[in-house]
């Protein structure tokens, strides 16, 4: 890429990314340029129109980033940032890159909590980079938020995102965490690994770079780990507490059946993401026998 003109450099980047099948070449090129120059994406468009010239160091850095993106390294790993609802999270290797569909799942819990009194306790089981817990803490500051994560790599990213928001972060397995705090949470939310074992994600960015322990659900139907989350949620929730969990579209009916079969849940409801796919299921904890 010999060009130093920003507009020409962007055109080169878009062409390269498009040639290798990147589905969003223009936004990716602009975001990588913004990262290179320490500017916003909107500012990049203004600089492009003004005839801005890159210096040799900026050219080299931008070219390296674009070539790495062309090798299907996730954009968020290259910039170190991922947007999620109203936040910009720090992400990188070892942490699952948060997806737009998970923003909808977080929103279900946030909407429920808006009218809740101060001090409501919320836990995010398997928080990954901390996306869900961070959004709840940011948008519902009167809630007391806890996040649980087993992976030490994801935990490091979660610490960066959650510490400034006052979220309690616990290293542990979502199936056994918070022993001694049973029946004390008003809300349990989770985006557990749920891809069926043997299934191969189509996107190279997911298949090659997202951690396997954040993807695969531990069984042929992908529901081994979601079952564990449902069981632990039933234990952690207070009577009438609210539970919401993300899952694959094809798992919605199975998740509803599992919840209904235990006798621990009522008001079981399936929720759709922005594309109309069945993406999450919520339920209320039944009252325990006295």
Helices and strands as residue ranges (DSSP letters): H 6-19, H 25-37, H 41-50, H 56-70, H 75-79, E 81-84, E 87-90, H 100-113, E 121-125, H 131-139, E 144-149, H 152-162, G 163-165, E 168-171, E 185-190, H 204-209, G 212-214, H 224-236, E 237-246, G 249-251, H 252-262, E 265-272, E 278-285
